Amino acid sequence: MLSRVWSVTRGVLSGLGTGAWEQLRRLFVVRRFRLMTLMLLAAAWLGMDIYANLVVQRIPVAVVDLDGSHVSRTLRTYLRSARDLRMVDEPIGSLRQAEQMMVDGRVSAIVLMPSDLSANLKRGRKGEVVVAVDGSNILTGRNAYKAVAKAVGTVGAGVQLSVAGKLGARGDEQLARVVPIAIEDNPSFNPATNYAVYLSPALVFFLLHVWVLLMAASMFLPGQGPSGAPQTLGAAASVWTIGTLLGMLFLYGLLPRQHLWPAASPAVMTAMIACWVAADVTMASALMVLLPSKLLGLELTVLLGMLSLMLSGLTWPSDMFPAHLRTVAAAVPFTPFARGLRTALQQPVELADLRPRFASLATQSAVFCAMIAVGASLRALAGRLRRGAA
């Protein structure tokens, strides 16, 4: 009896080792797998370079100054000194010329200072500055508008201070009249409003997410993967190991290029990445085993992988999703991982603080394992029926 148990155990262990080694060998020997890994590393590196400037700067702006007064010249000086803006050097003599520049894509905003700007201010009337932004790109449009509005507000406050002084107000009384309520900005976790802080990690780990799904799905393609449950489990362990190591490489080797270091400890980050990669491997395996067609399983795996970044809620608030999309997002492992990653990058959290994220990943993995068991049972039953019919 013991010899039989030992023989079975030895066979299982041998299958696990063989499956793990063969899958690892395929990653480095098979040409397409090698190219996929190189493409992952190259795409992650280049993706970081997209946000190399960290913030949006030097948005081209056309200024149409029809007033030519001290106030309009002061406003132009403020606009020229704004980090976010770049006033075009081309002389602009009319609004139509500026509008054509926006149509041609040469500027993202137009600032029109009408000819009666300073006259209205001197007579105690409201001075108006017209700002038009190119809304086809919301990011540059809103940043340009915000920078222009800040410059106009600063110059406007200066004009009011001057008027208040002429009316006899002194010292702090002038400022209290002009700015009765002051706003102090405090953008928590990202004081520099740095786009790389929340976009770079999402991008590089999304690429890794797709790679892990494809590697796991490839185990089930006809004639290309392991044979038997022990070898398949060993191959899955190999994909999990390489995926986790690549995740740690991205975290501590790639993100620091953008001056991003996790606030949480390496132990917390390792646990999070390992659990996420395990859930990814089980998801791809479940789809490949449960669905009747390997091609359909691969296509659905790729589809969910490519939609994961949008479904995660990192690029658009998930509470704005329709209910059915929120349900799909909750079933994809990248969603809890990405949200937990954002927290761990910003705050020195412990494992207990991320319990909801780990619970989501554990639940997903359990459901995927159940799907694998059902799919394997159905395939075994179908095989017996075919043999019986033959």
CORCOR-V254483 format. One line per field, one symbol per residue. ss: DSSP state (~ for helix, > for strand, _ for the rest). phi: phi as a letter, one per 40 degrees, with the letter a starting at -180 (. if undefined). Layout:
# CORCOR-V254483
ss->???
phi->???
This chain:
# CORCOR-V254483
ss->_~~~~~~~~~~~~~~~~~~~~~~~~~~~~_~~~~~~~~~~~~~~~~~~~~________>>>>>>>____~~~~~~~~~~~~___>>>_______~~~~~~~~~_____>>>>>___~~~~~~______>>>>>____~~~~~~~~~~~~~~~~~~~~~~~~~~~~~_____~~~~~~~________________~~~~~~~~~~~~~~~~~~~~~~~~__________~~~~~~~~~~~~~~~~~~~~~~~~~~~~~~_______~~~~~~~~~~~~~~~~~~~~~~~~~___~~~~~~~~~~~~~~~~~~______~~~__~~~~~~~~~_~~~~~~~~~~~~~~____~~~~~~~~~~~~~~~~~~~~~~~~~~~~~~~~~~~~~~~_
phi->.ccccccccccccccccccccccccccbcccccccccccccccccccccdbccgbcbfccbbbbbccgccccccccccccccccbbcccccbbaccccccccccgcbbabbbbccbdccccccgcccbbcbbbcccbcccccccccccccccccccccccccccccchcbfcccccccbcbbbbcaccgaccfccccbccccccccccdccccccccccbcdgbbcbgcccccccccccccccccccccccbbbcccbgbbccccdccccccccccccccccccccccccccbcccccccccccccccccccgcbadcccccdcccccccccdccccccccccccbbccbdccbdccccccccccccccccccccccccccccccccccc
